[in-house]
Amino acid sequence: MKISIDKLTPHPLNHRIYGNEDNLSELVEKIKTSNWIKPILINSQNTIVSGHRRVEVCKICGITEIECEIVDADPVKQLELFVAENFYRVKTTTQLMKEADIYQEIEQHKAYQRKVEIGKQNLGQSSEEVNWNQLGETGRTSQIVSRKIGMSESSFKRAKSVKEFLKNHPNWEWIFEETMNQSVDGSVKLKEKSPEFIENLIERVKGDKDKILPTIREMEKEEQKSNTPLPPGQYGVIIFDFTNRHTDNLLNTDISSICKPDCVLFMWVRPHQIDSGLNTGKHWGFRYCTSILWNKDIENQISTNGEILVVMVKGSPKVNFKFFDSSPEKPNIVEQMIKEEYKGWSTVELFTGQGWKIW
């Protein structure tokens, strides 16, 4: 039978679980090509049980009527059909967890029905043969539900712990759900972070979900570095590798306490980091002096595969370098150059694997 699309009502769970961000272009092309639409499922009140996307495509294509089938009036069976008919739909982890809520409700109902039937049989109150398959499988609810949504039980339990956490933190729902869609473990780790960390993360990503995991990694590196104290004493030469650092944290760091009045800063930067590196050096009280290029691409005359050793100074230190032949070992040639030019000067290399390196 056919029904006018204007008479249909979306299922109240459809938007809550799947939202309205579906890309329907592929389905539109399929229907235009085949000129056939699979019948939708509705209940007796004309509520769509299955086929919301097909109905939206009809609206796009100007189709006013659609084939439909009326399903069982049992609300639990309708719920089963609602989630089962979306089995092959591409879903995010967040959507799967919302489906899990439905499956859990269904399984709890079936478990109750099993108890009722077992009780009736034990009391001799029922002589009818029970179709136990219709009353669902037995076992842990978490095991059954996780299997129905296609997740491992352990991943399901971890994701569920995040959902429980969000009940007390509704303002953080977006950042946690988008993190969970990319990594369940990432969302679990995020809920262990401080409120300041989470709020800072939200501010930095500015609604861009693709920035979440990279920004978390950056912030964790910053935390690790901020927990590393500056070395004791004062130094005339400071070496710093800027190539794997986040600028925001460096601008919150003051190294003036470890600088001698006449001090030279050697800072490694990549070509695209020159501006940020110079700004960091200026923030620390240094002024630009010169640069030395480490050409890592010996096969090409022009390449971005190189690093620049920016030399900045404060006070009036000497800066006069000899020419060194090329070498593939960056640390060796740089240390050789600095030791010869600043012989006897106290030197510290910041933020190395051990925290710092004192010469």
C-alpha positions as CSV (number, residue, x, y, z in Angstrom):
1,M,0.0,0.0,0.0
2,K,1.1,3.6,-0.5
3,I,0.9,6.5,1.9
4,S,1.2,10.3,1.4
5,I,4.5,11.5,2.8
6,D,2.7,14.4,4.4
7,K,0.9,12.0,6.7
8,L,4.2,10.4,8.1
9,T,5.7,11.3,11.4
10,P,9.4,10.6,12.2
11,H,10.1,8.2,15.0
12,P,11.0,10.2,18.1
13,L,14.3,8.2,18.5
14,N,15.5,8.8,15.0
15,H,16.9,12.3,15.5
16,R,18.1,11.6,19.0
17,I,20.2,8.7,17.8
18,Y,21.2,9.5,14.3
19,G,20.9,13.3,14.1
20,N,20.3,15.0,10.7
21,E,23.8,15.1,9.2
22,D,23.3,12.3,6.7
23,N,24.7,12.7,3.2
24,L,21.8,11.5,1.0
25,S,23.4,12.2,-2.4
26,E,24.4,8.6,-3.0
27,L,20.9,7.3,-2.1
28,V,19.3,10.0,-4.3
29,E,21.3,8.8,-7.3
30,K,20.5,5.1,-6.6
31,I,16.7,5.9,-6.5
32,K,16.8,8.1,-9.6
33,T,18.7,5.3,-11.5
34,S,16.6,2.3,-10.4
35,N,13.3,4.2,-10.1
36,W,12.5,1.9,-7.1
37,I,12.3,2.6,-3.4
38,K,12.2,-0.2,-0.8
39,P,8.9,0.0,1.2
40,I,9.2,1.8,4.5
41,L,7.8,0.4,7.8
42,I,5.3,2.3,9.8
43,N,3.1,1.7,12.8
44,S,-0.7,2.2,13.0
45,Q,-0.2,5.8,13.9
46,N,1.8,6.5,10.7
47,T,5.1,6.8,12.7
48,I,8.1,5.8,10.6
49,V,9.7,2.7,12.2
50,S,12.2,2.2,9.3
51,G,12.9,4.4,6.2
52,H,13.6,7.9,7.4
53,R,16.3,8.4,4.9
54,R,14.1,7.1,2.1
55,V,11.4,9.5,3.0
56,E,13.8,12.4,3.0
57,V,15.0,11.4,-0.5
58,C,11.4,11.4,-1.7
59,K,11.1,14.9,-0.5
60,I,14.2,15.9,-2.4
61,C,13.0,14.2,-5.6
62,G,9.5,15.6,-5.4
63,I,7.9,12.2,-4.7
64,T,4.6,12.6,-2.8
65,E,3.7,9.0,-2.0
66,I,5.7,6.0,-0.9
67,E,5.1,2.3,-0.5
68,C,4.8,1.2,3.1
69,E,4.1,-1.8,5.4
70,I,2.4,-1.6,8.8
71,V,4.3,-3.5,11.5
72,D,3.3,-5.2,14.7
73,A,1.7,-3.0,17.4
74,D,3.9,-4.4,20.1
75,P,6.1,-1.4,21.1
76,V,9.1,-3.6,22.0
77,K,9.0,-5.3,18.6
78,Q,8.8,-1.9,17.0
79,L,12.0,-0.9,18.9
80,E,13.7,-4.0,17.7
81,L,12.7,-3.3,14.1
82,F,13.8,0.4,14.4
83,V,17.4,-0.5,15.4
84,A,17.6,-3.7,13.3
85,E,16.6,-1.9,10.1
86,N,19.5,0.5,10.7
87,F,22.1,-2.3,11.0
88,Y,23.9,-1.6,7.8
89,R,23.9,2.1,8.2
90,V,27.4,3.7,8.7
91,K,27.3,4.9,12.3
92,T,29.6,6.7,14.7
93,T,30.6,5.3,18.1
94,T,28.3,7.8,19.7
95,Q,25.3,6.6,17.6
96,L,26.2,3.0,18.4
97,M,26.1,3.8,22.2
98,K,22.7,5.4,21.7
99,E,21.5,2.3,20.0
100,A,22.9,0.3,22.9
101,D,20.4,2.1,25.2
102,I,17.6,0.8,23.1
103,Y,19.0,-2.7,23.0
104,Q,19.4,-2.6,26.7
105,E,15.8,-1.7,27.2
106,I,14.7,-4.5,24.9
107,E,16.9,-7.1,26.6
108,Q,15.7,-6.0,30.1
109,H,12.1,-6.5,28.9
110,K,12.9,-9.9,27.5
111,A,14.7,-11.0,30.6
112,Y,11.6,-10.0,32.6
113,Q,9.4,-12.0,30.3
114,R,11.7,-15.0,30.6
115,K,11.4,-14.9,34.4
116,V,7.6,-14.6,34.1
117,E,7.3,-17.6,31.8
118,I,9.7,-19.7,34.0
119,G,7.6,-18.8,37.1
120,K,4.4,-19.8,35.4
121,Q,5.9,-23.2,34.3
122,N,7.3,-23.9,37.8
123,L,3.9,-23.2,39.3
124,G,2.1,-25.3,36.6
125,Q,0.1,-22.2,35.5
126,S,1.1,-22.5,31.8
127,S,0.7,-25.5,29.5
128,E,1.5,-23.5,26.4
129,E,4.7,-24.1,24.5
130,V,6.9,-21.0,24.9
131,N,9.0,-19.8,21.9
132,W,12.2,-19.0,23.9
133,N,14.0,-17.7,20.8
134,Q,11.5,-14.8,20.8
135,L,12.4,-14.0,24.4
136,G,16.0,-13.4,23.4
137,E,19.4,-14.9,24.3
138,T,20.5,-15.4,27.9
139,G,23.8,-14.1,29.4
140,R,25.2,-10.8,30.6
141,T,23.3,-7.8,29.2
142,S,26.5,-6.0,28.4
143,Q,27.7,-9.0,26.4
144,I,24.5,-9.3,24.5
145,V,24.2,-5.5,23.8
146,S,27.8,-5.1,22.8
147,R,27.5,-7.9,20.3
148,K,24.3,-6.4,18.8
149,I,26.0,-3.1,18.1
150,G,29.2,-4.7,16.9
151,M,31.6,-3.7,19.7
152,S,33.7,-5.8,22.0
153,E,32.3,-6.0,25.5
154,S,35.4,-4.3,26.9
155,S,35.1,-1.3,24.5
156,F,31.4,-1.1,25.2
157,K,32.0,-0.9,28.9
158,R,34.7,1.8,28.5
159,A,32.4,3.8,26.2
160,K,29.5,3.4,28.7
161,S,31.7,4.8,31.5
162,V,32.1,8.0,29.5
163,K,28.4,8.2,29.0
164,E,27.9,7.9,32.7
165,F,30.5,10.6,33.3
166,L,28.7,13.0,31.0
167,K,25.5,12.8,33.0
168,N,27.3,15.1,35.5
169,H,29.0,17.2,32.8
170,P,26.5,17.9,30.0
171,N,28.4,21.0,28.9
172,W,31.2,18.8,27.8
173,E,29.1,16.4,25.8
174,W,30.2,17.5,22.3
175,I,34.0,17.3,23.0
176,F,33.6,13.8,24.6
177,E,31.3,12.4,21.9
178,E,33.5,13.6,19.1
179,T,36.6,12.2,20.9
180,M,34.8,8.9,21.4
181,N,33.9,8.7,17.7
182,Q,37.7,8.8,16.9
183,S,38.9,6.8,19.9
184,V,37.1,5.1,22.7
185,D,40.3,4.9,24.8
186,G,40.9,8.6,24.0
187,S,37.6,9.6,25.5
188,V,38.2,7.4,28.6
189,K,41.6,9.1,29.1
190,L,40.0,12.5,28.6
191,K,37.6,12.1,31.5
192,E,40.6,11.6,33.8
193,K,41.9,15.1,32.9
194,S,41.4,18.1,35.0
195,P,38.5,20.5,34.2
196,E,41.0,23.2,33.3
197,F,42.5,20.8,30.7
198,I,39.1,20.0,29.1
199,E,38.0,23.7,29.0
200,N,41.3,24.6,27.4
201,L,40.9,21.8,24.9
202,I,37.4,23.1,23.9
203,E,38.8,26.6,23.5
204,R,41.6,25.5,21.3
205,V,39.7,23.2,18.9
206,K,37.0,25.9,18.4
207,G,34.4,23.3,17.2
208,D,36.7,21.5,14.7
209,K,36.5,17.8,15.5
210,D,39.5,17.0,13.4
211,K,41.7,19.0,15.8
212,I,40.7,17.2,18.9
213,L,43.2,14.3,19.1
214,P,46.2,16.3,17.7
215,T,45.4,19.0,20.2
216,I,45.2,16.6,23.1
217,R,48.6,15.2,22.2
218,E,50.1,18.7,22.0
219,M,48.6,19.6,25.4
220,E,49.9,16.4,27.0
221,K,53.4,17.3,25.7
222,E,53.1,20.7,27.1
223,E,52.1,19.3,30.5
224,Q,55.1,17.0,30.5
225,K,57.4,19.8,29.6
226,S,55.9,22.3,32.1
227,N,56.5,19.7,34.8
228,T,60.2,19.7,33.9
229,P,62.0,22.4,36.1
230,L,64.7,24.6,34.6
231,P,68.2,23.5,35.4
232,P,70.1,25.1,38.3
233,G,72.7,27.9,37.7
234,Q,73.2,30.4,34.9
235,Y,74.5,29.7,31.4
236,G,76.1,31.6,28.6
237,V,75.0,29.2,25.9
238,I,71.5,27.8,25.6
239,I,70.5,25.2,22.9
240,F,66.8,24.5,22.1
241,D,65.2,22.3,19.5
242,F,62.0,24.1,18.5
243,T,61.0,21.6,15.8
244,N,58.6,19.6,17.9
245,R,57.2,22.1,20.3
246,H,53.9,24.0,20.8
247,T,54.4,27.8,20.8
248,D,51.7,28.6,23.4
249,N,53.5,26.7,26.2
250,L,56.9,28.3,25.4
251,L,55.4,31.7,25.7
252,N,54.3,30.8,29.2
253,T,57.9,29.8,30.1
254,D,60.5,32.3,31.5
255,I,64.1,31.2,31.1
256,S,65.7,34.5,32.2
257,S,66.7,33.1,35.5
258,I,69.2,30.7,33.9
259,C,70.7,33.2,31.4
260,K,74.0,35.0,32.1
261,P,74.1,38.7,31.2
262,D,76.0,37.8,28.0
263,C,74.1,34.8,26.5
264,V,73.7,33.1,23.2
265,L,70.6,31.1,22.2
266,F,70.9,28.4,19.5
267,M,67.4,27.4,18.3
268,W,66.6,24.8,15.7
269,V,63.6,25.6,13.6
270,R,62.1,24.2,10.4
271,P,61.6,26.7,7.5
272,H,57.9,27.1,8.3
273,Q,58.7,27.8,12.0
274,I,61.0,30.7,11.6
275,D,58.5,33.4,12.6
276,S,57.3,31.4,15.7
277,G,60.9,30.6,16.7
278,L,61.9,34.3,16.5
279,N,58.9,35.4,18.5
280,T,59.7,32.9,21.2
281,G,63.4,34.0,21.3
282,K,62.2,37.7,21.5
283,H,59.8,36.7,24.3
284,W,62.7,35.3,26.2
285,G,64.6,38.6,25.8
286,F,66.9,37.6,22.9
287,R,67.5,39.5,19.7
288,Y,68.2,37.9,16.3
289,C,71.9,37.7,15.2
290,T,72.3,35.2,12.4
291,S,71.3,31.7,11.2
292,I,73.1,28.5,10.0
293,L,71.4,26.1,7.6
294,W,71.5,22.4,7.9
295,N,70.8,21.0,4.5
296,K,69.3,17.5,4.9
297,D,68.5,17.1,1.2
298,I,71.8,16.7,-0.5
299,E,70.3,15.6,-3.8
300,N,68.4,18.8,-4.6
301,Q,69.5,22.4,-4.9
302,I,66.1,23.7,-3.7
303,S,64.2,21.9,-0.9
304,T,62.3,22.5,2.3
305,N,64.0,19.4,3.8
306,G,66.3,21.3,6.1
307,E,66.6,22.9,9.5
308,I,67.7,26.3,10.4
309,L,69.9,27.0,13.5
310,V,68.8,30.5,14.5
311,V,71.3,32.3,16.6
312,M,70.0,34.9,19.0
313,V,71.8,36.9,21.7
314,K,71.2,39.0,24.8
315,G,73.9,41.3,26.2
316,S,77.2,41.5,24.2
317,P,78.5,37.9,23.6
318,K,80.9,37.2,20.8
319,V,79.4,35.6,17.7
320,N,82.0,34.5,15.1
321,F,81.8,31.1,13.5
322,K,84.2,29.1,11.4
323,F,83.0,27.2,8.3
324,F,82.5,23.4,8.9
325,D,82.2,20.8,6.3
326,S,78.8,19.2,5.9
327,S,77.9,16.2,8.1
328,P,74.8,14.0,8.4
329,E,75.0,14.1,12.2
330,K,73.4,17.3,13.4
331,P,74.3,17.0,17.2
332,N,78.0,16.3,16.5
333,I,78.6,19.2,14.2
334,V,76.7,21.7,16.3
335,E,78.3,20.7,19.6
336,Q,81.7,20.8,17.9
337,M,81.1,24.3,16.6
338,I,79.7,25.6,19.9
339,K,82.5,24.0,22.0
340,E,85.2,25.5,19.9
341,E,83.7,29.0,19.7
342,Y,82.6,29.2,23.3
343,K,85.3,27.2,25.0
344,G,84.9,27.2,28.8
345,W,81.4,28.7,28.7
346,S,78.8,27.0,30.8
347,T,76.2,25.4,28.5
348,V,72.8,23.8,29.0
349,E,70.6,22.1,26.4
350,L,66.9,22.5,27.3
351,F,64.1,19.9,27.2
352,T,66.1,16.9,26.2
353,G,65.0,13.4,27.0
354,Q,66.4,13.7,30.5
355,G,65.1,17.2,31.1
356,W,68.3,19.0,30.3
357,K,71.9,18.4,29.4
358,I,74.7,20.4,31.0
359,W,78.1,20.7,29.4
